[in-house]
Amino acid sequence: MSAPIATPWLSSQPEQDPRSATGTPLRWGVIATGAIARAVSQDLSLLADAELHAVSSRDKSTADSFAGTYGFAKAYGDDDGVPGYQRLLADDAVDVVYVATPHAQHHQMVLAALHAGKHVLCEKAFTINAREAGELIEVARRQKLFLMEAVWSRFLPSMQRAFEIAASGELGDVHWVTADLGFPAPYSPTARLWSRHDGGGALLDISVYPLLWALGTLGFPQTVSATGFINDDGVDAQNALTLGYHHGAQVQLTSSLLAHGPRTATVAGSLGYLQSVGSINNPRELRIGIGRGAPRSEAFDVVGLGYAYELREVTRCIQQGLTESPVMPLDDSLNTMRLFDGVRAQLGVSYPNDAFEPRR
């Protein structure tokens, strides 16, 4: 028999357009100006109750350009020895901060934001390791501030529907899951994806997406076996994970920065199966086959680039006085980092942050 699906994976909120206001407007600050910050800011501007208040970058001209493009009221850069992000955090008008820096900086930035009294949405991977994650969670809970990891795919209508189908019993007992995500990333030792100093590699950057299909349908595993290719810089260019469950289910996940893959997920049960159509981190269609009958398809539209759904969740939670999301609880982020720590130990991957002492 399959293990029951943990209820936090499924939203109890009624379906609605994520652009619709759910309460008092929130004033947002965005730390960093890279590609993911641009994408998220584009969708943030769609929310009726979001005010794009401030953005920070080390370079003031970069922050100014970003603010002009996306409509932020203020731009902060490094000045007189004070980093731009600290200047943003000192702005009393900022209610909630989105941290979009490379992984290795998440702990420092989120900790500073929490100590400044700001609610935080932090880009995935949440941190470099479970120790850092645990410290941030402890501080957020002590300060009674909202904190969430930005696993945007978890909130998409297609993903929510896939988890709902798996939990409904329509597929019967789920016995195996497969998922892959890969693309050839141009190599540069200083590029974020490849830099050991930044927490580069396939695991922390993209493995969360294949892992979503396992966690959302079977929960956290009891065993994890990992293999991978580690490049000369000491980061994983590719990895393959096998997850085992006490009830006998198995999962195979592949993540690669070297090769294109089909980017598909399959959830196979005793009565039928479910397959994703389109990239597994933003599927636009689900194909469900029961027995040997003809499969049916369910199609999904996405608002904006797809980030509006997690942004609505953050906004709704803060407006309601919640300190964590019931759909993306902090314990899930902590347990994911513990799982990744175990994978890295098997692969032989370590990062400079692993040697840092916690700061509270």
C-alpha positions in Angstrom: 0.0 0.0 0.0 1.2 3.5 -0.8 1.9 5.9 2.1 -0.7 8.7 2.5 0.2 12.0 0.9 1.0 14.7 3.4 -1.9 17.2 3.3 0.4 20.4 3.2 1.1 19.6 -0.4 -2.5 20.4 -1.4 -3.9 23.9 -1.0 -7.1 24.3 0.9 -7.7 27.7 -0.6 -10.4 28.1 -3.3 -9.1 28.5 -6.8 -8.9 32.1 -7.9 -6.9 34.3 -10.2 -3.6 34.9 -8.3 -3.7 38.5 -9.5 -6.8 39.3 -7.4 -6.2 41.1 -4.1 -6.7 39.2 -0.9 -6.1 42.0 1.6 -4.0 45.1 2.5 -1.3 45.8 0.0 2.2 44.8 0.8 5.4 46.7 -0.1 8.0 44.5 -1.6 11.8 44.7 -1.6 13.9 42.6 -4.0 17.5 41.7 -3.2 19.6 41.1 -6.4 18.8 41.8 -10.0 19.6 38.6 -11.9 17.4 36.5 -14.2 15.2 35.0 -11.5 14.7 38.4 -9.9 13.6 39.8 -13.2 11.1 37.0 -13.9 9.6 37.1 -10.4 9.4 40.9 -10.4 7.5 40.8 -13.7 4.9 38.5 -12.1 4.9 40.5 -8.9 3.7 43.5 -10.8 0.6 41.6 -11.7 -0.7 41.3 -8.1 -3.3 44.0 -7.3 -2.1 44.2 -3.7 1.6 44.2 -4.3 3.6 47.5 -4.3 7.1 47.3 -5.9 8.9 49.5 -3.4 12.6 48.8 -3.5 15.4 46.8 -5.2 19.0 46.5 -4.3 22.2 45.6 -6.1 25.9 46.1 -5.4 26.0 48.6 -8.3 23.6 51.5 -8.0 23.3 52.0 -11.8 22.2 48.3 -12.1 19.6 48.8 -9.4 18.4 52.1 -11.0 18.0 50.3 -14.4 16.1 47.4 -12.8 13.8 49.8 -10.9 13.0 51.7 -14.0 12.2 48.5 -16.0 9.9 46.9 -13.4 8.5 50.0 -11.7 10.1 49.9 -8.3 9.9 53.2 -6.4 13.4 53.1 -4.9 16.8 51.6 -5.9 19.7 50.9 -3.5 23.3 50.2 -4.3 26.5 49.9 -2.3 27.4 53.4 -0.9 30.0 54.5 1.7 30.8 51.0 2.6 27.2 50.1 3.3 25.9 47.2 1.0 22.9 47.9 -1.1 20.9 45.1 0.5 21.5 46.6 4.0 20.3 49.9 2.8 17.1 48.3 1.5 16.6 46.4 4.8 16.9 49.7 6.6 13.9 51.1 4.6 11.0 51.0 7.1 8.5 51.0 4.2 9.6 47.5 3.1 7.2 44.8 4.4 8.5 41.7 2.7 11.7 40.8 1.0 12.4 38.5 -1.9 16.0 37.1 -1.8 17.2 36.3 -5.3 21.0 36.0 -4.7 23.0 32.8 -5.4 22.5 30.0 -3.0 25.6 30.6 -0.9 24.4 34.1 0.0 20.9 33.1 1.1 21.7 32.4 4.7 23.4 35.8 5.1 20.7 37.8 3.3 17.7 36.1 5.0 19.3 36.3 8.4 19.9 40.0 7.9 16.3 40.5 6.7 14.8 38.7 9.6 16.9 40.7 12.1 15.6 43.8 10.3 12.0 42.7 11.0 11.1 41.8 7.4 9.1 38.9 6.2 11.0 36.8 3.6 10.5 34.8 0.5 13.9 33.1 -0.3 14.7 31.6 -3.7 15.4 27.9 -3.8 17.6 26.1 -2.9 16.7 27.5 0.6 20.2 27.4 1.8 23.5 25.5 1.2 22.9 22.9 4.0 20.5 21.9 6.7 22.4 23.7 9.4 21.9 27.0 7.7 18.2 26.2 7.1 17.6 25.2 10.7 19.1 28.4 11.9 16.9 30.6 9.7 13.8 28.7 10.6 14.6 29.1 14.3 15.2 32.9 14.0 12.0 33.4 11.9 9.9 31.5 14.4 11.5 33.4 17.3 10.9 36.7 15.6 7.3 35.6 14.6 8.1 36.6 10.9 6.9 34.9 7.8 9.5 32.8 5.9 9.1 30.6 2.9 11.3 28.9 0.3 10.4 29.9 -3.2 9.6 26.6 -4.8 7.2 28.2 -7.3 6.2 25.0 -9.1 4.6 23.6 -6.0 1.8 26.2 -6.3 1.0 25.8 -10.0 -2.5 24.6 -10.8 -1.1 21.7 -12.9 1.2 20.5 -10.0 -1.6 20.9 -7.5 -3.9 18.9 -9.7 -1.2 16.2 -10.1 -0.8 15.8 -6.4 -4.6 15.8 -6.0 -5.0 13.0 -8.5 -2.3 10.9 -6.8 -3.8 11.5 -3.3 -7.4 10.7 -4.5 -6.7 7.0 -5.1 -7.6 7.2 -8.8 -4.2 5.8 -9.7 -4.5 3.1 -7.0 -1.4 2.5 -4.9 1.6 4.5 -6.3 4.5 2.1 -6.7 7.0 4.1 -8.8 7.8 7.6 -9.9 10.3 8.9 -12.5 11.2 12.4 -13.3 14.1 14.2 -15.1 15.2 17.7 -15.8 18.3 18.6 -17.8 19.9 21.1 -20.2 23.5 21.8 -21.3 24.6 24.8 -19.3 27.5 26.7 -20.9 30.5 26.2 -18.7 32.4 29.0 -16.9 34.1 28.5 -13.6 32.7 31.9 -12.4 29.1 31.2 -13.6 26.6 30.8 -10.8 25.6 27.3 -12.0 29.2 26.0 -12.0 30.8 28.0 -9.1 31.5 26.0 -6.0 31.7 29.2 -4.0 28.1 30.0 -5.1 26.8 26.5 -4.4 26.7 25.6 -8.0 25.8 22.2 -9.5 22.7 20.4 -10.6 21.6 19.3 -7.2 20.9 22.6 -5.5 19.8 24.3 -8.7 17.5 22.0 -10.5 17.0 18.7 -8.5 14.2 20.3 -6.5 12.0 20.0 -9.5 12.2 16.2 -10.1 12.1 15.8 -6.3 8.8 17.6 -6.2 7.1 14.8 -8.1 8.4 12.2 -5.5 7.6 14.3 -2.4 4.2 15.4 -3.7 3.0 11.9 -4.5 4.9 9.7 -2.0 6.3 12.0 0.7 9.8 12.0 2.0 11.7 8.7 1.4 13.3 6.4 3.9 16.4 5.7 1.8 18.3 7.7 -0.7 21.0 6.4 -3.1 22.9 8.8 -5.2 25.4 8.7 -8.1 26.7 11.5 -10.2 29.5 13.1 -12.2 31.6 15.6 -10.3 33.6 18.0 -12.4 37.1 19.3 -11.7 35.7 22.2 -9.8 34.0 19.8 -7.3 30.4 20.4 -8.3 27.9 17.9 -9.6 27.3 18.3 -13.3 24.8 15.5 -13.2 23.2 13.3 -10.7 20.8 10.4 -10.4 18.9 9.7 -7.2 17.0 6.5 -6.2 14.5 7.0 -3.4 13.2 4.0 -1.4 10.0 3.7 0.8 9.2 1.3 3.5 6.0 0.3 1.7 8.0 -0.8 -1.4 7.6 2.2 -3.7 10.7 3.4 -5.7 11.6 6.7 -7.3 14.3 7.5 -10.0 15.2 11.1 -10.5 17.8 12.6 -12.9 19.2 16.1 -13.0 21.8 17.3 -15.5 23.7 20.4 -16.5 25.2 18.5 -19.4 22.4 17.1 -21.6 18.9 17.8 -22.8 16.3 15.5 -21.5 12.6 15.0 -22.1 11.7 16.8 -18.9 8.9 14.4 -18.1 7.5 12.9 -14.9 5.5 9.6 -14.6 3.5 8.6 -11.5 2.6 4.9 -11.8 0.0 3.2 -9.6 -1.8 -0.2 -9.4 -4.8 1.2 -11.3 -3.2 3.7 -13.7 -0.6 6.3 -14.3 -0.1 10.0 -14.7 2.4 11.7 -17.0 3.3 15.4 -17.3 3.4 17.1 -20.7 5.7 20.1 -21.0 8.6 20.7 -18.7 8.2 19.1 -15.3 8.6 22.4 -13.4 5.7 24.0 -15.4 3.6 21.3 -17.0 0.8 22.6 -19.2 -0.9 19.3 -19.5 -1.4 16.1 -17.5 -2.2 12.8 -19.2 -4.0 10.2 -17.1 -4.4 6.6 -18.1 -6.5 4.1 -16.1 -6.0 0.5 -16.8 -5.6 -0.2 -20.5 -8.2 2.4 -21.5 -7.5 5.5 -23.6 -5.8 8.2 -21.6 -7.5 11.5 -20.9 -5.8 14.9 -20.9 -6.2 17.9 -18.6 -4.8 21.2 -19.9 -3.8 24.2 -17.8 -3.3 27.9 -18.4 -0.7 29.8 -16.4 -0.9 33.4 -15.3 2.2 35.4 -16.3 5.4 33.3 -16.1 4.0 31.1 -13.3 5.4 32.8 -10.3 2.2 34.7 -9.4 0.9 31.6 -7.5 3.6 31.5 -4.9 3.6 35.3 -4.7 -0.1 35.1 -3.9 0.5 32.5 -1.2 3.1 34.7 0.5 0.9 37.7 0.3 -2.2 35.9 1.6 -0.3 34.3 4.5 1.3 37.6 5.6 -2.1 39.4 5.3 -3.6 36.7 7.5 -0.8 36.9 10.1 0.6 33.5 9.3 4.4 32.9 9.8 4.7 30.1 7.4 2.7 28.6 4.5 0.6 25.6 5.1 1.3 24.5 1.5 5.0 25.0 1.7 5.9 24.5 5.5 9.3 25.3 6.7 9.8 21.7 7.9 9.6 20.6 4.3 12.4 23.0 3.4 14.5 21.7 6.3 13.9 18.1 5.4 14.8 18.8 1.8 18.1 20.3 2.8 18.8 17.3 5.0 18.1 15.0 2.0 20.4 17.1 -0.1 23.1 17.0 2.6 22.9 13.2 2.4 23.2 13.2 -1.3 26.2 15.5 -1.3 27.9 13.2 1.2 27.4 10.3 -1.2 28.6 12.3 -4.2 31.6 13.9 -2.4 30.4 17.5 -2.9 31.1 20.1 -0.3 30.9 23.9 -0.3 32.8 26.6 1.6 29.6 27.4 3.6 29.7 23.9 5.1 32.6 25.0 7.3 31.0 28.3 8.5 29.9 28.5 12.1 26.3 29.5 12.7 25.5 33.1 13.5 22.3 34.0 15.4 
